[in-house]
């Protein structure tokens, strides 16, 4: 059995598929991975538009890039060790819920950069990092002006007609309506960002309205 494994290793070594991990090669791989990871970190930190920014998750993106690079370098240099590593990694289960679906994209981005850097594909790693960063930044900037808000209004039965009249001149979408003996609660999505603050003040001035609250709506649950 050992002779078969040795023959297999010798055949791979002769084919040139296994990388020679010299100190220079390792340093270049880690440096490029760190540079790309810092780009991901900066993009996530500056242009994050979710409900709650997490510094720990952002650091996880940087660490994921470096750790994936280590794994790919090890797999590329030792085929026997790579088989055991694949088996051990297959039993890992992550049970932490990802709150924002966009975070999954950043995780895949970090893993992809780690794979390309670990394989020595530096140009692909750098070009793809810049390209994805530009695409994401442009998408954030283009939708930045199209903010939507949730308007939550609590009022009694006597103010129902006045509240309906105040919202009539504004483009909105009904999200929730609750009626009870203690009063009514109305939740609408306001599409006109410039008029959102003015509508809140107008509703607050209506007799019978106990509160009018405006919340920026990002689509997160």
LUMDREN-986275 format. One record per residue (C-alpha): chain; y, x, z; residue number from 1; residue in three letters. Coordinates in pm, whole numbers. Example, Ala and Ser with C-alpha at 12.3 -4.5 7.8 and 13.67 -1.06 7.14 Angstrom:
! LUMDREN-986275
 chain     yy     xx     zz resi resn
     A   -450   1230    780    1  Ala
     A   -106   1367    714    2  Ser
//
This chain:
! LUMDREN-986275
 chain     yy     xx     zz resi resn
     A      0      0      0    1  Unk
     A    238    283     90    2  Unk
     A    162    460   -234    3  Unk
     A    247    142   -426    4  Unk
     A    581    110   -244    5  Unk
     A    659    477   -305    6  Unk
     A    574    440   -672    7  Unk
     A    800    138   -693    8  Unk
     A   1085    327   -524    9  Unk
     A   1037    626   -753   10  Unk
     A   1048    399  -1058   11  Unk
     A   1372    240   -940   12  Unk
     A   1525    577   -862   13  Unk
     A   1435    702  -1209   14  Unk
     A   1583    391  -1372   15  Unk
     A   1922    453  -1211   16  Unk
     A   1943    105  -1057   17  Unk
     A   1989    239   -705   18  Unk
     A   2333    368   -612   19  Unk
     A   2395    702   -448   20  Unk
     A   2610    628   -144   21  Unk
     A   2830    932   -120   22  Unk
     A   3115    941    134   23  Unk
     A   3367    920   -151   24  Unk
     A   3196    613   -296   25  Unk
     A   3183    438     43   26  Unk
     A   3550    517    109   27  Unk
     A   3660    378   -227   28  Unk
     A   3452     61   -183   29  Unk
     A   3589     -7    164   30  Unk
     A   3946     71     60   31  Unk
     A   3939   -167   -239   32  Unk
     A   3769   -436    -28   33  Unk
     A   4030   -394    245   34  Unk
     A   4313   -417     -7   35  Unk
     A   4172   -735   -162   36  Unk
     A   4100   -877    183   37  Unk
     A   4460   -819    288   38  Unk
     A   4576  -1006    -23   39  Unk
     A   4355  -1302     73   40  Unk
     A   4487  -1281    430   41  Unk
     A   4850  -1282    314   42  Unk
     A   4800  -1568     68   43  Unk
     A   4626  -1783    328   44  Unk
     A   4887  -1706    595   45  Unk
     A   5199  -1760    384   46  Unk
     A   5093  -2046    158   47  Unk
     A   4866  -2246    386   48  Unk
     A   4964  -2614    370   49  Unk
     A   4700  -2772    594   50  Unk
     A   4756  -2959    916   51  Unk
     A   4683  -2666   1149   52  Unk
     A   4685  -2295   1060   53  Unk
     A   4410  -2087   1227   54  Unk
     A   4470  -1716   1273   55  Unk
     A   4106  -1666   1374   56  Unk
     A   3983  -1814   1048   57  Unk
     A   4223  -1594    853   58  Unk
     A   4087  -1285   1030   59  Unk
     A   3737  -1412    950   60  Unk
     A   3827  -1402    579   61  Unk
     A   3924  -1036    606   62  Unk
     A   3610   -948    803   63  Unk
     A   3390  -1143    560   64  Unk
     A   3521   -935    270   65  Unk
     A   3441   -607    447   66  Unk
     A   3104   -716    587   67  Unk
     A   2987   -847    251   68  Unk
     A   3085   -513     97   69  Unk
     A   2867   -330    353   70  Unk
     A   2573   -558    278   71  Unk
     A   2595   -518   -100   72  Unk
     A   2626   -139    -72   73  Unk
     A   2313   -131    144   74  Unk
     A   2119   -352    -96   75  Unk
     A   2229   -141   -393   76  Unk
     A   2113    182   -228   77  Unk
     A   1780     81    -73   78  Unk
     A   1562   -183   -239   79  Unk
     A   1310   -195     48   80  Unk
     A   1580   -247    310   81  Unk
     A   1744   -509     89   82  Unk
     A   1429   -722     90   83  Unk
     A   1422   -725    470   84  Unk
     A   1794   -795    484   85  Unk
     A   1762  -1095    252   86  Unk
     A   1485  -1232    472   87  Unk
     A   1686  -1189    791   88  Unk
     A   2003  -1338    644   89  Unk
     A   1814  -1642    517   90  Unk
     A   1750  -1766    873   91  Unk
     A   2119  -1759    972   92  Unk
     A   2272  -2103   1013   93  Unk
     A   2643  -2172   1063   94  Unk
     A   2709  -2494   1252   95  Unk
     A   3088  -2471   1279   96  Unk
     A   3247  -2757   1088   97  Unk
     A   3508  -2661    828   98  Unk
     A   3806  -2892    885   99  Unk
     A   3983  -2826    557  100  Unk
     A   3776  -2830    232  101  Unk
     A   4013  -2568     92  102  Unk
     A   3890  -2323    357  103  Unk
     A   3549  -2323    186  104  Unk
     A   3718  -2194   -130  105  Unk
     A   3879  -1909     63  106  Unk
     A   3542  -1820    216  107  Unk
     A   3379  -1806   -128  108  Unk
     A   3673  -1597   -248  109  Unk
     A   3620  -1345     33  110  Unk
     A   3243  -1332    -27  111  Unk
     A   3289  -1286   -404  112  Unk
     A   3532   -998   -353  113  Unk
     A   3292   -836   -108  114  Unk
     A   3008   -860   -360  115  Unk
     A   3208   -711   -647  116  Unk
     A   3349   -429   -432  117  Unk
     A   3007   -347   -287  118  Unk
     A   2865   -330   -639  119  Unk
     A   3138    -87   -743  120  Unk
     A   3311   -331   -980  121  Unk
     A   3660   -240   -864  122  Unk
     A   3853   -358  -1168  123  Unk
     A   3689   -701  -1158  124  Unk
     A   3761   -730   -786  125  Unk
     A   4129   -640   -825  126  Unk
     A   4189   -853  -1135  127  Unk
     A   4011  -1157   -993  128  Unk
     A   4195  -1124   -661  129  Unk
     A   4533  -1119   -834  130  Unk
     A   4437  -1399  -1073  131  Unk
     A   4307  -1634   -801  132  Unk
     A   4608  -1557   -579  133  Unk
     A   4852  -1640   -861  134  Unk
     A   4668  -1963   -947  135  Unk
     A   4665  -2077   -585  136  Unk
     A   5029  -1986   -521  137  Unk
     A   5143  -2171   -834  138  Unk
     A   4941  -2478   -743  139  Unk
     A   5094  -2482   -394  140  Unk
     A   5449  -2438   -526  141  Unk
     A   5407  -2706   -792  142  Unk
     A   5287  -2966   -543  143  Unk
     A   5529  -2853   -272  144  Unk
     A   5799  -3093   -388  145  Unk
     A   5558  -3388   -402  146  Unk
     A   5522  -3440    -29  147  Unk
     A   5383  -3765    101  148  Unk
     A   5439  -3916    442  149  Unk
     A   5267  -4167    663  150  Unk
     A   5505  -4414    823  151  Unk
     A   5375  -4585   1136  152  Unk
     A   5581  -4882   1253  153  Unk
     A   5522  -5085   1570  154  Unk
     A   5703  -5419   1589  155  Unk
     A   5674  -5773   1724  156  Unk
     A   5620  -6089   1524  157  Unk
     A   5992  -6171   1505  158  Unk
     A   6068  -5848   1318  159  Unk
     A   5794  -5884   1056  160  Unk
     A   6019  -6025    786  161  Unk
     A   6287  -5758    841  162  Unk
     A   6030  -5477    829  163  Unk
     A   5879  -5612    507  164  Unk
     A   6226  -5640    351  165  Unk
     A   6315  -5281    450  166  Unk
     A   5999  -5145    286  167  Unk
     A   6036  -5359    -27  168  Unk
     A   6276  -5119   -199  169  Unk
     A   6056  -4815   -140  170  Unk
     A   5745  -4708   -323  171  Unk
     A   5469  -4718    -67  172  Unk
     A   5097  -4782    -25  173  Unk
     A   4952  -4985    259  174  Unk
     A   4704  -4781    465  175  Unk
     A   4649  -4987    778  176  Unk
     A   4775  -5307    939  177  Unk
     A   4690  -5413   1294  178  Unk
     A   4797  -5745   1449  179  Unk
     A   4745  -5825   1814  180  Unk
     A   4899  -6034   2090  181  Unk
     A   5102  -5739   2212  182  Unk
     A   5252  -5674   1868  183  Unk
     A   5188  -5541   1518  184  Unk
     A   5129  -5190   1387  185  Unk
     A   5181  -5105   1020  186  Unk
     A   5082  -4776    853  187  Unk
     A   5204  -4707    499  188  Unk
     A   5208  -4401    276  189  Unk
     A   5561  -4332    153  190  Unk
     A   5581  -4156   -185  191  Unk
     A   5958  -4092   -190  192  Unk
     A   6007  -3790     37  193  Unk
     A   6388  -3799     22  194  Unk
     A   6402  -4157    141  195  Unk
     A   6141  -4118    414  196  Unk
     A   6384  -4011    689  197  Unk
     A   6637  -4278    592  198  Unk
     A   6370  -4550    601  199  Unk
     A   6261  -4439    947  200  Unk
     A   6615  -4469   1080  201  Unk
     A   6660  -4806    910  202  Unk
     A   6341  -4942   1061  203  Unk
     A   6426  -4808   1407  204  Unk
     A   6754  -5004   1397  205  Unk
     A   6579  -5337   1336  206  Unk
     A   6569  -5569   1633  207  Unk
     A   6209  -5605   1752  208  Unk
     A   6084  -5266   1623  209  Unk
     A   5957  -5065   1919  210  Unk
     A   5893  -4740   1727  211  Unk
     A   5893  -4591   1378  212  Unk
     A   5709  -4261   1338  213  Unk
     A   5700  -4041   1025  214  Unk
     A   5411  -3797    970  215  Unk
     A   5361  -3561    678  216  Unk
     A   5040  -3656    499  217  Unk
     A   4830  -3367    368  218  Unk
     A   4511  -3558    296  219  Unk
     A   4318  -3395    584  220  Unk
     A   4097  -3610    801  221  Unk
//
